[in-house]
Structure formats: C-alpha cells, structure tokens
Amino acid sequence: MKALISTIEPRLTGYRVAETAYDDQVFPVSSELFWTDFPSDLNAELVPQDYYWYDPTDETIKPQNPPQDITEV
C-alpha cells in the first residue's frame, strides 16, 4: 500500500496524506506530490477523513490525533 503525500497542504509539522492506493495502482503525480510506503499496521480506510499526516523529519505517517492514554484516578 502507498500513501500520496501533498506538500502544499501542511498538517502539524508535516504534510497531508491525500490518498492511499495499492502498489499496482499508483500513478504519476506533479512535483508537489509524492508516493511513500503506507505502514501495514495503520488503517488506510481512515485517510479520506484526513486522519493521517506525513512527518518529513522521520519520514513516517502518523495520526493527527493519537489516542490518549487514559488512566483512572
């Protein structure tokens, strides 16, 4: 699975994951976009809701709002 990254759409300290596609479905894109591997442990179905973003500092895809660790007091 691949993720299409849009460098013209900032998210947090990186860029928007605009779309996902299977490896055999990638297509040529303009210079403002690029494809990268989408981790198999993430849910690609959440991408249309702009749930993920690409962090160029460590070249990873991350959720915009990671789950909080909730503990009872």
C-alpha positions, 0 to 999 in steps of 0.5 A: 500500500502507498500513501500520496503525500501533498506538500502544499497542504501542511498538517502539524509539522508535516504534510497531508496524506491525500490518498492511499492506493495499492502498489499496482495502482499508483500513478504519476503525480506533479512535483508537489506530490509524492508516493511513500510506503503506507505502514501495514499496521495503520488503517488506510480506510481512515485517510479520506477523513484526513486522519493521517499526516506525513512527518518529513523529519522521520519520514513516517505517517502518523495520526493527527490525533493519537489516542490518549492514554487514559488512566483512572484516578 
